[in-house]
Structure formats: C-alpha cells, structure tokens
Amino acid sequence: MSAIPVADDVLGPDVAVLSLGEVSKELGLSANKVRQMLRDGQLLAVRRDKELYVPADFLAGTTLVKGLAGLLTVLADAGFDRTEMLRWLYTEDESLPGVTPINALRTNHGTEVKRRAQAMAF
C-alpha cells in the first residue's frame, strides 16, 4: 500500500481540523476509503502530533464540499504540490466572494474559484 501524501501544516491556528476517524464518520465511509481519497488527491491532510487531520472546511455535512475534488485536480495539473494547494485555498483574496478560495467554494462560487485555478496554470 502506498504512503498517504501529506501537506505541510500551513493552516492557521483558527482553522478547525478533523481526524481521519472523524472524517470517516461524517462521510459514512470506512477509514480505508478516506485514506484512499487522500492518496487519490480528492482530499488533503496535514500531520499534527503524528496524526493526520483534514480541514473541517472540506466537509459540508455528510459530503465533501461540492467541487473540491475537481479543484484539487486542477491545482495538481497546474503544478501545485499539496502544501501549495492548501496555502492557496486559505489565502485571502478580496476579489472572491467569501474572501478565501475555500470559503468561496463552500458558498457555491466554485466556478469562479476553478476559473482562477485554471488561469494559474498558464
């Protein structure tokens, strides 16, 4: 089994995170499925105190935030590593509804967020 890729912990102290067990429970998936989603690039995790955590902002109730997996693919195609993706998602951008890309994505402005991610690839 391949190792789970992890982003550097560039999250601010105010960003809530969930353990993989909590993510598994919220999504109604096995822990193995959540780890596979991390390996496949559908989710990002950071390591804190030797444990893996996923930003709580990535979940919307019992599902992933709409468009997150596709956005992570676009960022990966643009050459971003996992740490750069996480940093970009949480960097303030006053021109975006919601101020940060992750908040804009959470408030159904995924098209605008994805458009910006695609523009960075060129």
PLY file of the C-alpha trace (Angstrom):
ply
format ascii 1.0
element vertex 122
property float x
property float y
property float z
element edge 121
property int vertex1
property int vertex2
end_header
0.00 0.00 0.00
1.40 3.40 -0.90
2.05 6.07 1.70
-0.51 8.81 2.17
0.78 12.13 0.81
0.57 14.89 3.39
0.73 18.68 3.07
2.88 20.73 5.40
0.77 22.21 8.18
0.40 25.75 6.84
-3.04 26.18 8.38
-3.66 28.98 10.82
-4.43 28.07 14.42
-8.05 29.13 13.88
-8.66 26.54 11.13
-10.62 23.60 12.52
-9.38 20.15 11.58
-10.85 16.67 11.83
-9.05 13.40 12.44
-9.37 10.74 9.76
-11.71 8.86 12.08
-13.94 11.90 12.37
-13.90 12.40 8.59
-14.76 8.74 8.10
-17.69 9.01 10.50
-19.01 12.27 8.98
-18.85 10.93 5.42
-20.14 7.49 6.36
-17.11 5.85 4.78
-14.54 3.39 6.04
-11.20 4.75 7.25
-9.57 2.89 4.34
-11.79 4.74 1.84
-10.83 8.10 3.38
-7.13 7.17 3.15
-7.69 6.19 -0.50
-9.29 9.59 -1.16
-6.15 11.22 0.27
-3.92 9.07 -1.95
-6.08 9.85 -4.99
-5.88 13.60 -4.36
-9.58 14.07 -3.58
-8.71 15.36 -0.10
-5.73 17.00 1.60
-4.39 16.21 5.05
-1.78 17.65 7.39
0.18 15.89 10.10
-0.08 17.16 13.67
1.39 15.27 16.58
1.97 12.23 14.33
-1.71 12.06 13.36
-3.39 13.02 10.07
-6.03 15.74 10.01
-8.28 17.14 7.29
-9.53 20.75 7.38
-13.13 20.74 8.58
-13.90 23.29 5.82
-13.55 20.47 3.28
-16.75 18.83 4.53
-20.30 20.07 4.08
-22.32 17.94 6.44
-22.06 14.35 5.30
-20.37 15.09 1.96
-17.27 16.77 0.60
-17.69 20.40 -0.38
-19.05 20.45 -3.92
-16.25 20.88 -6.44
-13.36 20.29 -4.01
-12.03 17.12 -5.63
-12.16 18.68 -9.11
-10.46 21.85 -7.88
-7.65 19.80 -6.31
-7.18 18.05 -9.66
-6.99 21.40 -11.47
-4.40 22.67 -8.97
-2.37 19.46 -9.31
-2.47 19.81 -13.11
-1.22 23.39 -12.66
1.84 22.00 -10.88
0.85 22.77 -7.30
2.06 20.37 -4.62
-0.24 19.56 -1.70
1.23 22.25 0.56
0.84 24.91 -2.14
-2.77 23.80 -2.72
-3.59 24.13 0.96
-1.90 27.51 1.21
-3.77 28.78 -1.88
-7.13 27.54 -0.59
-6.69 29.56 2.62
-5.06 32.70 1.19
-7.30 35.75 1.38
-8.43 37.22 -1.93
-10.71 40.23 -1.52
-11.97 39.88 -5.08
-13.53 36.48 -4.32
-16.93 36.06 -2.74
-16.14 34.53 0.65
-12.64 36.08 0.76
-10.68 32.79 0.53
-10.98 30.16 -2.22
-12.21 27.51 0.24
-14.91 29.82 1.60
-15.96 30.81 -1.91
-16.17 27.12 -2.82
-18.28 26.45 0.29
-20.70 29.25 -0.71
-21.40 27.86 -4.18
-18.92 30.02 -6.09
-16.99 27.02 -7.36
-17.00 28.15 -10.97
-15.13 31.35 -10.12
-12.65 29.51 -7.89
-11.98 26.86 -10.54
-11.59 29.55 -13.23
-8.86 31.22 -11.17
-7.12 27.91 -10.55
-7.14 27.15 -14.28
-5.75 30.61 -15.09
-2.78 29.96 -12.81
-1.80 27.01 -14.97
-0.97 29.29 -17.91
0 1
1 2
2 3
3 4
4 5
5 6
6 7
7 8
8 9
9 10
10 11
11 12
12 13
13 14
14 15
15 16
16 17
17 18
18 19
19 20
20 21
21 22
22 23
23 24
24 25
25 26
26 27
27 28
28 29
29 30
30 31
31 32
32 33
33 34
34 35
35 36
36 37
37 38
38 39
39 40
40 41
41 42
42 43
43 44
44 45
45 46
46 47
47 48
48 49
49 50
50 51
51 52
52 53
53 54
54 55
55 56
56 57
57 58
58 59
59 60
60 61
61 62
62 63
63 64
64 65
65 66
66 67
67 68
68 69
69 70
70 71
71 72
72 73
73 74
74 75
75 76
76 77
77 78
78 79
79 80
80 81
81 82
82 83
83 84
84 85
85 86
86 87
87 88
88 89
89 90
90 91
91 92
92 93
93 94
94 95
95 96
96 97
97 98
98 99
99 100
100 101
101 102
102 103
103 104
104 105
105 106
106 107
107 108
108 109
109 110
110 111
111 112
112 113
113 114
114 115
115 116
116 117
117 118
118 119
119 120
120 121
